[in-house]
Amino acid sequence: MPVQDVVFGFGAHTGLGDVPELLRMAQQADDDGLDIFSLSDHPYIGGRLDAYAALGFVLGRTRHITGFANVTNLPTRPAPMLARTVTSLSALSGGRIVLGMGAGGLWDRIADMGVPRLSPGDAVDAFEEAIVLVKSLSGGGPPVTHRGRHYRVDEIEPAPVPAPPVWTGSVGPRSLAATGRVADGWIPGHAADWLSERYRTSRQVIDEAAAAAGRNPREIRTVFNFPGRITDRPAAATRDRDGRWIGGSAGEWAEELTGAVLEHGASGFTLFPAGDGEHDAVSLARWAREVVPAVREAIAKEDG
């Protein structure tokens, strides 16, 4: 069976002082052939860039790479307007946008922005309803009327632009099941990887919900947020005592990620620096020029 197209990217900071470095990294990644870049969305932090303003700016200064918010703070971005935002970015960039979607996590800060606080169950219901509504307001067709529990629109024309893929940051069972029913991809929380119990149990919920909705679970890709160091020499250990990946040489990275794709069905990786650090030009270049080509080559050989 053919291996699903695998995407490789990096996650960047969105501090107001990070703009020159963000643009430099995105342009380097674009030139080096990476597929995606991601920005966090925390609009209640005054020192952060607005994620969607930053996405539009970076997409306008690059040619090939796709951007997404990892993940969109949905409670602060009403679904009908979010649909307009992502379809507009898609039209402006030639389709280089993914909609990363979350139900909302830091509700104390979200409520500080004047957003009505939702219970966990209501937040998940709103999250699923929003994904459905964004998709219905994309791709053309007749005017949409939607009267749900959390959103209402009357005779609104969909954008003639297809909906971007929707990748969620679901963690709990209800939101994982919603991902299986209506989303196109999943980003495991807490940087859990393919060897973790969190991944195994969570992915099962997604797959069961997808199958119950008449969908093929294989169509829902898993894109891992994956932190670690890329070292000059092979590491004595590439995982810590708890089994979490900590990094190694480019060859060790390539071997690990190739196994993740071929043996565990991984379909994407977003590189983050280890700990609370920041990317440096050398590490990002090694990722794009050494690790990623090696994984792509190994996958192509297996797929061929």
Secondary structure, 3 states (H helix, E strand, C coil): CCCCCCEEEEEECCEHHHHHHHHHHHHHHHHHCCCEEEECCCCCCCCECCHHHHHHHHHHCCCCCEEEECCEEHHHCCHHHHHHHHHHHHHHHCCCECEEEECCCCHHHHHHCCCCCCCHHHHHHHHHHHHHHHHHCCCCCCCEEEECCCCEEEEECCCCCCCCCEEECCCCHHHHHHHHHHCCEECCHHHCCCCCHHHHHHHHHHHHHHHHCCCCHHHCEEEEEEECEEECCCCCCCECCCCCECEEEHHHHHHHHHHHHHHHCCCEEEEECCCCCCCCHHHHHHHHHHHHHHHHHHHHHHHC
